[in-house]
């Protein structure tokens, strides 16, 4: 029996924009929880608009921000590899519109639609690369460099139209959690970046391309 052919009319973007069997869209306000750590993992999520913060908490109550995700990104994909419970909490950082794709529906479309499989694989490769870069950043770079890199990423530096103003409220305590340092250190470097013209405040935090010089600077 011939293997079922992939649909030539499948539109991955339309799939991720429309509600249908196994797919639903929800609106989240700032600080609304999408899912909680240690709750059942039974779906994959896709951000249509807004920003989502991924945090992990230890048994001692310590919390750390491990990712900040924006439009066009997936999260919660651990359920596809048999992860029974969520390893982290996902929270909206601003008004967000998020699609929920049931695990069974996600597996079906990955198996049947090569176009979607390519899109999702590209996402996984980019995410894996980001994790590796974050690890190298933590191991070998100073907190000043880590802060500069985080600000550039938040401003979508390197993407079309970037760097863009950071409109999502992100305080210095959160930045300290992301880069693994203290809030006073973040405050010190933010003031330094502002005085050097690398960042500015005009209603929103504006990141300038010149901040890249901090990331590229050799340390001795």
ChimeraX commands (.cxc) that place a marker at each C-alpha (Angstrom):
marker #1 position 0.00,0.00,0.00 radius 0.5
marker #1 position 1.40,3.39,-0.95 radius 0.5
marker #1 position 2.46,5.74,1.81 radius 0.5
marker #1 position 0.11,8.67,2.34 radius 0.5
marker #1 position 1.41,11.75,0.53 radius 0.5
marker #1 position 1.91,15.03,2.30 radius 0.5
marker #1 position -0.81,17.54,1.45 radius 0.5
marker #1 position 0.47,20.03,-1.10 radius 0.5
marker #1 position -2.06,22.60,0.12 radius 0.5
marker #1 position -1.09,22.54,3.80 radius 0.5
marker #1 position -0.39,26.03,5.13 radius 0.5
marker #1 position 1.61,25.98,8.37 radius 0.5
marker #1 position 0.92,29.64,9.11 radius 0.5
marker #1 position -2.82,29.15,8.63 radius 0.5
marker #1 position -2.70,26.06,10.87 radius 0.5
marker #1 position -1.15,28.17,13.64 radius 0.5
marker #1 position -3.62,31.01,13.17 radius 0.5
marker #1 position -6.96,29.19,13.09 radius 0.5
marker #1 position -8.98,27.35,15.71 radius 0.5
marker #1 position -10.01,23.82,14.78 radius 0.5
marker #1 position -9.98,20.27,16.13 radius 0.5
marker #1 position -7.35,20.04,18.87 radius 0.5
marker #1 position -6.43,23.73,18.59 radius 0.5
marker #1 position -7.68,26.65,20.65 radius 0.5
marker #1 position -6.57,30.25,21.16 radius 0.5
marker #1 position -6.61,32.11,24.48 radius 0.5
marker #1 position -5.96,35.71,25.44 radius 0.5
marker #1 position -3.74,36.30,28.46 radius 0.5
marker #1 position -3.30,39.49,30.43 radius 0.5
marker #1 position -0.02,40.47,32.05 radius 0.5
marker #1 position 0.93,37.98,34.81 radius 0.5
marker #1 position -1.68,35.41,33.74 radius 0.5
marker #1 position -0.34,31.85,33.97 radius 0.5
marker #1 position -0.41,29.68,30.85 radius 0.5
marker #1 position 0.67,26.57,32.75 radius 0.5
marker #1 position 2.28,25.73,36.08 radius 0.5
marker #1 position 5.38,23.75,36.93 radius 0.5
marker #1 position 4.63,20.12,37.88 radius 0.5
marker #1 position 1.20,20.19,36.24 radius 0.5
marker #1 position 0.36,17.63,33.50 radius 0.5
marker #1 position 2.10,18.28,30.18 radius 0.5
marker #1 position -0.50,17.57,27.51 radius 0.5
marker #1 position -0.14,20.27,24.85 radius 0.5
marker #1 position 2.27,22.46,22.89 radius 0.5
marker #1 position 1.78,26.23,22.77 radius 0.5
marker #1 position 2.47,28.80,20.06 radius 0.5
marker #1 position 2.70,32.55,20.65 radius 0.5
marker #1 position 0.69,34.58,18.15 radius 0.5
marker #1 position 1.25,37.93,19.90 radius 0.5
marker #1 position 2.83,39.12,23.14 radius 0.5
marker #1 position 5.62,37.74,25.31 radius 0.5
marker #1 position 5.82,34.70,27.58 radius 0.5
marker #1 position 8.23,34.21,30.46 radius 0.5
marker #1 position 9.43,30.69,31.36 radius 0.5
marker #1 position 10.53,30.27,34.99 radius 0.5
marker #1 position 11.65,27.37,37.16 radius 0.5
marker #1 position 11.35,27.14,40.93 radius 0.5
marker #1 position 13.40,25.00,43.28 radius 0.5
marker #1 position 11.96,23.05,46.22 radius 0.5
marker #1 position 13.44,25.76,48.43 radius 0.5
marker #1 position 11.33,28.38,46.66 radius 0.5
marker #1 position 14.09,30.01,44.61 radius 0.5
marker #1 position 12.90,31.09,41.16 radius 0.5
marker #1 position 14.85,31.77,37.98 radius 0.5
marker #1 position 13.86,33.08,34.57 radius 0.5
marker #1 position 15.18,30.69,31.91 radius 0.5
marker #1 position 13.59,32.13,28.77 radius 0.5
marker #1 position 11.58,35.04,27.42 radius 0.5
marker #1 position 9.72,34.12,24.24 radius 0.5
marker #1 position 7.93,36.21,21.64 radius 0.5
marker #1 position 5.63,35.90,18.62 radius 0.5
marker #1 position 6.29,32.94,16.34 radius 0.5
marker #1 position 7.84,30.77,19.07 radius 0.5
marker #1 position 6.66,27.46,20.49 radius 0.5
marker #1 position 6.89,26.36,24.10 radius 0.5
marker #1 position 5.79,23.38,26.17 radius 0.5
marker #1 position 7.09,20.94,23.57 radius 0.5
marker #1 position 8.51,18.61,26.25 radius 0.5
marker #1 position 5.21,16.70,26.22 radius 0.5
marker #1 position 6.16,15.32,22.80 radius 0.5
marker #1 position 9.04,13.30,24.25 radius 0.5
marker #1 position 7.01,11.75,27.05 radius 0.5
marker #1 position 7.48,14.46,29.68 radius 0.5
marker #1 position 4.50,13.80,31.99 radius 0.5
marker #1 position 4.74,17.00,34.04 radius 0.5
marker #1 position 5.78,20.55,33.26 radius 0.5
marker #1 position 9.34,21.36,34.29 radius 0.5
marker #1 position 8.66,25.09,34.39 radius 0.5
marker #1 position 5.93,27.72,34.65 radius 0.5
marker #1 position 4.85,29.84,31.67 radius 0.5
marker #1 position 3.51,33.33,32.42 radius 0.5
marker #1 position 2.40,36.20,30.19 radius 0.5
marker #1 position 4.63,39.27,30.50 radius 0.5
marker #1 position 2.19,41.43,28.53 radius 0.5
marker #1 position -1.16,41.00,26.80 radius 0.5
marker #1 position -0.66,37.87,24.72 radius 0.5
marker #1 position -2.57,35.64,22.35 radius 0.5
marker #1 position -1.46,32.01,22.54 radius 0.5
marker #1 position -2.55,28.93,20.61 radius 0.5
marker #1 position -2.82,25.61,22.44 radius 0.5
marker #1 position -2.30,22.49,20.32 radius 0.5
marker #1 position -3.26,19.19,21.96 radius 0.5
marker #1 position -0.44,16.67,22.11 radius 0.5
marker #1 position -2.30,14.17,19.89 radius 0.5
marker #1 position -3.04,16.83,17.25 radius 0.5
marker #1 position 0.57,18.05,17.32 radius 0.5
marker #1 position 1.90,14.52,16.81 radius 0.5
marker #1 position -0.59,13.93,13.97 radius 0.5
marker #1 position 0.36,17.04,12.01 radius 0.5
marker #1 position 4.08,16.43,12.54 radius 0.5
marker #1 position 3.70,12.94,11.08 radius 0.5
marker #1 position 1.44,13.90,8.19 radius 0.5
marker #1 position 2.63,17.33,7.08 radius 0.5
marker #1 position 6.27,17.72,6.06 radius 0.5
marker #1 position 5.94,21.50,5.79 radius 0.5
marker #1 position 4.94,21.80,9.42 radius 0.5
marker #1 position 7.60,19.29,10.44 radius 0.5
marker #1 position 10.26,21.48,8.81 radius 0.5
marker #1 position 8.94,24.58,10.58 radius 0.5
marker #1 position 8.92,22.87,13.96 radius 0.5
marker #1 position 12.36,21.31,13.43 radius 0.5
marker #1 position 13.76,24.74,12.60 radius 0.5
marker #1 position 12.28,26.02,15.87 radius 0.5
marker #1 position 13.90,23.20,17.85 radius 0.5
marker #1 position 17.30,23.80,16.23 radius 0.5
marker #1 position 17.15,27.53,16.97 radius 0.5
marker #1 position 16.07,26.85,20.56 radius 0.5
marker #1 position 18.87,24.32,21.04 radius 0.5
marker #1 position 21.40,26.79,19.65 radius 0.5
marker #1 position 20.11,29.46,22.03 radius 0.5
marker #1 position 20.46,27.10,25.00 radius 0.5
marker #1 position 24.06,26.31,24.02 radius 0.5
marker #1 position 24.84,30.02,23.63 radius 0.5
marker #1 position 23.29,30.74,27.02 radius 0.5
marker #1 position 25.43,28.05,28.65 radius 0.5
marker #1 position 28.62,29.38,27.05 radius 0.5
marker #1 position 27.57,32.89,28.10 radius 0.5
marker #1 position 27.16,31.82,31.73 radius 0.5
marker #1 position 30.43,29.87,31.80 radius 0.5
marker #1 position 32.81,32.26,30.08 radius 0.5
marker #1 position 31.41,35.79,29.87 radius 0.5
marker #1 position 31.28,38.54,32.45 radius 0.5
marker #1 position 27.94,39.71,33.86 radius 0.5
marker #1 position 28.33,42.92,31.83 radius 0.5
marker #1 position 28.57,40.96,28.57 radius 0.5
marker #1 position 25.69,38.70,29.59 radius 0.5
marker #1 position 23.50,41.72,30.28 radius 0.5
marker #1 position 24.40,43.34,26.95 radius 0.5
marker #1 position 23.61,40.10,25.05 radius 0.5
marker #1 position 20.29,39.69,26.89 radius 0.5
marker #1 position 19.23,43.26,26.08 radius 0.5
marker #1 position 20.10,42.78,22.41 radius 0.5
marker #1 position 18.07,39.55,22.28 radius 0.5
marker #1 position 15.09,41.20,23.98 radius 0.5
marker #1 position 15.26,43.98,21.39 radius 0.5
marker #1 position 15.23,41.40,18.55 radius 0.5
marker #1 position 18.71,42.40,17.39 radius 0.5
marker #1 position 19.64,40.47,14.25 radius 0.5
marker #1 position 16.01,39.98,13.21 radius 0.5
marker #1 position 14.16,41.95,10.58 radius 0.5
marker #1 position 13.43,45.43,11.88 radius 0.5
marker #1 position 15.62,45.03,14.97 radius 0.5
marker #1 position 16.77,46.33,17.34 radius 0.5
marker #1 position 13.33,47.42,18.48 radius 0.5
marker #1 position 12.22,49.24,21.66 radius 0.5
marker #1 position 11.63,46.88,24.58 radius 0.5
marker #1 position 7.98,47.60,25.32 radius 0.5
marker #1 position 7.42,44.67,27.67 radius 0.5
marker #1 position 8.01,45.71,31.30 radius 0.5
marker #1 position 11.24,44.05,32.44 radius 0.5
marker #1 position 12.69,45.21,35.73 radius 0.5
marker #1 position 16.28,44.98,36.90 radius 0.5
marker #1 position 15.50,42.11,39.27 radius 0.5
marker #1 position 14.27,40.02,36.35 radius 0.5
marker #1 position 17.35,40.88,34.29 radius 0.5
marker #1 position 19.49,39.82,37.25 radius 0.5
marker #1 position 17.71,36.44,37.35 radius 0.5
marker #1 position 18.24,35.90,33.63 radius 0.5
marker #1 position 21.98,36.62,33.62 radius 0.5
marker #1 position 22.77,35.20,37.05 radius 0.5
marker #1 position 23.93,38.23,38.99 radius 0.5
marker #1 position 22.63,40.75,41.53 radius 0.5
marker #1 position 20.24,43.64,40.95 radius 0.5
marker #1 position 22.83,46.27,42.05 radius 0.5
marker #1 position 25.24,44.93,39.40 radius 0.5
marker #1 position 22.53,45.21,36.75 radius 0.5
marker #1 position 21.77,48.76,37.90 radius 0.5
marker #1 position 25.47,49.68,37.66 radius 0.5
marker #1 position 25.82,48.36,34.11 radius 0.5
marker #1 position 22.51,49.85,32.92 radius 0.5
marker #1 position 23.69,53.28,34.10 radius 0.5
marker #1 position 27.02,52.70,32.38 radius 0.5
marker #1 position 25.34,51.69,29.11 radius 0.5
marker #1 position 23.10,54.76,29.26 radius 0.5
marker #1 position 26.02,57.15,29.83 radius 0.5
marker #1 position 27.89,55.59,26.90 radius 0.5
marker #1 position 24.86,55.99,24.63 radius 0.5
marker #1 position 24.32,52.25,24.20 radius 0.5
marker #1 position 20.76,52.46,25.59 radius 0.5
marker #1 position 18.25,55.23,26.13 radius 0.5
marker #1 position 14.88,55.76,27.72 radius 0.5
marker #1 position 12.11,57.42,25.72 radius 0.5
marker #1 position 8.91,55.97,27.14 radius 0.5
marker #1 position 10.40,52.54,26.50 radius 0.5
marker #1 position 13.88,51.10,26.81 radius 0.5
marker #1 position 15.66,51.62,23.48 radius 0.5
marker #1 position 18.64,49.43,22.66 radius 0.5
marker #1 position 21.15,50.80,20.16 radius 0.5
marker #1 position 23.26,48.66,17.84 radius 0.5
marker #1 position 26.40,50.11,19.45 radius 0.5
marker #1 position 25.70,47.89,22.49 radius 0.5
marker #1 position 27.02,45.01,20.38 radius 0.5
marker #1 position 30.53,46.38,21.00 radius 0.5
marker #1 position 30.26,45.22,24.61 radius 0.5
marker #1 position 29.48,41.65,23.51 radius 0.5
marker #1 position 32.30,41.60,20.94 radius 0.5
marker #1 position 34.91,43.18,23.22 radius 0.5
marker #1 position 37.79,40.88,24.19 radius 0.5
marker #1 position 38.28,40.40,27.92 radius 0.5
marker #1 position 41.69,40.07,29.46 radius 0.5
marker link #1:1,2 radius 0.2
marker link #1:2,3 radius 0.2
marker link #1:3,4 radius 0.2
marker link #1:4,5 radius 0.2
marker link #1:5,6 radius 0.2
marker link #1:6,7 radius 0.2
marker link #1:7,8 radius 0.2
marker link #1:8,9 radius 0.2
marker link #1:9,10 radius 0.2
marker link #1:10,11 radius 0.2
marker link #1:11,12 radius 0.2
marker link #1:12,13 radius 0.2
marker link #1:13,14 radius 0.2
marker link #1:14,15 radius 0.2
marker link #1:15,16 radius 0.2
marker link #1:16,17 radius 0.2
marker link #1:17,18 radius 0.2
marker link #1:18,19 radius 0.2
marker link #1:19,20 radius 0.2
marker link #1:20,21 radius 0.2
marker link #1:21,22 radius 0.2
marker link #1:22,23 radius 0.2
marker link #1:23,24 radius 0.2
marker link #1:24,25 radius 0.2
marker link #1:25,26 radius 0.2
marker link #1:26,27 radius 0.2
marker link #1:27,28 radius 0.2
marker link #1:28,29 radius 0.2
marker link #1:29,30 radius 0.2
marker link #1:30,31 radius 0.2
marker link #1:31,32 radius 0.2
marker link #1:32,33 radius 0.2
marker link #1:33,34 radius 0.2
marker link #1:34,35 radius 0.2
marker link #1:35,36 radius 0.2
marker link #1:36,37 radius 0.2
marker link #1:37,38 radius 0.2
marker link #1:38,39 radius 0.2
marker link #1:39,40 radius 0.2
marker link #1:40,41 radius 0.2
marker link #1:41,42 radius 0.2
marker link #1:42,43 radius 0.2
marker link #1:43,44 radius 0.2
marker link #1:44,45 radius 0.2
marker link #1:45,46 radius 0.2
marker link #1:46,47 radius 0.2
marker link #1:47,48 radius 0.2
marker link #1:48,49 radius 0.2
marker link #1:49,50 radius 0.2
marker link #1:50,51 radius 0.2
marker link #1:51,52 radius 0.2
marker link #1:52,53 radius 0.2
marker link #1:53,54 radius 0.2
marker link #1:54,55 radius 0.2
marker link #1:55,56 radius 0.2
marker link #1:56,57 radius 0.2
marker link #1:57,58 radius 0.2
marker link #1:58,59 radius 0.2
marker link #1:59,60 radius 0.2
marker link #1:60,61 radius 0.2
marker link #1:61,62 radius 0.2
marker link #1:62,63 radius 0.2
marker link #1:63,64 radius 0.2
marker link #1:64,65 radius 0.2
marker link #1:65,66 radius 0.2
marker link #1:66,67 radius 0.2
marker link #1:67,68 radius 0.2
marker link #1:68,69 radius 0.2
marker link #1:69,70 radius 0.2
marker link #1:70,71 radius 0.2
marker link #1:71,72 radius 0.2
marker link #1:72,73 radius 0.2
marker link #1:73,74 radius 0.2
marker link #1:74,75 radius 0.2
marker link #1:75,76 radius 0.2
marker link #1:76,77 radius 0.2
marker link #1:77,78 radius 0.2
marker link #1:78,79 radius 0.2
marker link #1:79,80 radius 0.2
marker link #1:80,81 radius 0.2
marker link #1:81,82 radius 0.2
marker link #1:82,83 radius 0.2
marker link #1:83,84 radius 0.2
marker link #1:84,85 radius 0.2
marker link #1:85,86 radius 0.2
marker link #1:86,87 radius 0.2
marker link #1:87,88 radius 0.2
marker link #1:88,89 radius 0.2
marker link #1:89,90 radius 0.2
marker link #1:90,91 radius 0.2
marker link #1:91,92 radius 0.2
marker link #1:92,93 radius 0.2
marker link #1:93,94 radius 0.2
marker link #1:94,95 radius 0.2
marker link #1:95,96 radius 0.2
marker link #1:96,97 radius 0.2
marker link #1:97,98 radius 0.2
marker link #1:98,99 radius 0.2
marker link #1:99,100 radius 0.2
marker link #1:100,101 radius 0.2
marker link #1:101,102 radius 0.2
marker link #1:102,103 radius 0.2
marker link #1:103,104 radius 0.2
marker link #1:104,105 radius 0.2
marker link #1:105,106 radius 0.2
marker link #1:106,107 radius 0.2
marker link #1:107,108 radius 0.2
marker link #1:108,109 radius 0.2
marker link #1:109,110 radius 0.2
marker link #1:110,111 radius 0.2
marker link #1:111,112 radius 0.2
marker link #1:112,113 radius 0.2
marker link #1:113,114 radius 0.2
marker link #1:114,115 radius 0.2
marker link #1:115,116 radius 0.2
marker link #1:116,117 radius 0.2
marker link #1:117,118 radius 0.2
marker link #1:118,119 radius 0.2
marker link #1:119,120 radius 0.2
marker link #1:120,121 radius 0.2
marker link #1:121,122 radius 0.2
marker link #1:122,123 radius 0.2
marker link #1:123,124 radius 0.2
marker link #1:124,125 radius 0.2
marker link #1:125,126 radius 0.2
marker link #1:126,127 radius 0.2
marker link #1:127,128 radius 0.2
marker link #1:128,129 radius 0.2
marker link #1:129,130 radius 0.2
marker link #1:130,131 radius 0.2
marker link #1:131,132 radius 0.2
marker link #1:132,133 radius 0.2
marker link #1:133,134 radius 0.2
marker link #1:134,135 radius 0.2
marker link #1:135,136 radius 0.2
marker link #1:136,137 radius 0.2
marker link #1:137,138 radius 0.2
marker link #1:138,139 radius 0.2
marker link #1:139,140 radius 0.2
marker link #1:140,141 radius 0.2
marker link #1:141,142 radius 0.2
marker link #1:142,143 radius 0.2
marker link #1:143,144 radius 0.2
marker link #1:144,145 radius 0.2
marker link #1:145,146 radius 0.2
marker link #1:146,147 radius 0.2
marker link #1:147,148 radius 0.2
marker link #1:148,149 radius 0.2
marker link #1:149,150 radius 0.2
marker link #1:150,151 radius 0.2
marker link #1:151,152 radius 0.2
marker link #1:152,153 radius 0.2
marker link #1:153,154 radius 0.2
marker link #1:154,155 radius 0.2
marker link #1:155,156 radius 0.2
marker link #1:156,157 radius 0.2
marker link #1:157,158 radius 0.2
marker link #1:158,159 radius 0.2
marker link #1:159,160 radius 0.2
marker link #1:160,161 radius 0.2
marker link #1:161,162 radius 0.2
marker link #1:162,163 radius 0.2
marker link #1:163,164 radius 0.2
marker link #1:164,165 radius 0.2
marker link #1:165,166 radius 0.2
marker link #1:166,167 radius 0.2
marker link #1:167,168 radius 0.2
marker link #1:168,169 radius 0.2
marker link #1:169,170 radius 0.2
marker link #1:170,171 radius 0.2
marker link #1:171,172 radius 0.2
marker link #1:172,173 radius 0.2
marker link #1:173,174 radius 0.2
marker link #1:174,175 radius 0.2
marker link #1:175,176 radius 0.2
marker link #1:176,177 radius 0.2
marker link #1:177,178 radius 0.2
marker link #1:178,179 radius 0.2
marker link #1:179,180 radius 0.2
marker link #1:180,181 radius 0.2
marker link #1:181,182 radius 0.2
marker link #1:182,183 radius 0.2
marker link #1:183,184 radius 0.2
marker link #1:184,185 radius 0.2
marker link #1:185,186 radius 0.2
marker link #1:186,187 radius 0.2
marker link #1:187,188 radius 0.2
marker link #1:188,189 radius 0.2
marker link #1:189,190 radius 0.2
marker link #1:190,191 radius 0.2
marker link #1:191,192 radius 0.2
marker link #1:192,193 radius 0.2
marker link #1:193,194 radius 0.2
marker link #1:194,195 radius 0.2
marker link #1:195,196 radius 0.2
marker link #1:196,197 radius 0.2
marker link #1:197,198 radius 0.2
marker link #1:198,199 radius 0.2
marker link #1:199,200 radius 0.2
marker link #1:200,201 radius 0.2
marker link #1:201,202 radius 0.2
marker link #1:202,203 radius 0.2
marker link #1:203,204 radius 0.2
marker link #1:204,205 radius 0.2
marker link #1:205,206 radius 0.2
marker link #1:206,207 radius 0.2
marker link #1:207,208 radius 0.2
marker link #1:208,209 radius 0.2
marker link #1:209,210 radius 0.2
marker link #1:210,211 radius 0.2
marker link #1:211,212 radius 0.2
marker link #1:212,213 radius 0.2
marker link #1:213,214 radius 0.2
marker link #1:214,215 radius 0.2
marker link #1:215,216 radius 0.2
marker link #1:216,217 radius 0.2
marker link #1:217,218 radius 0.2
marker link #1:218,219 radius 0.2
marker link #1:219,220 radius 0.2
view
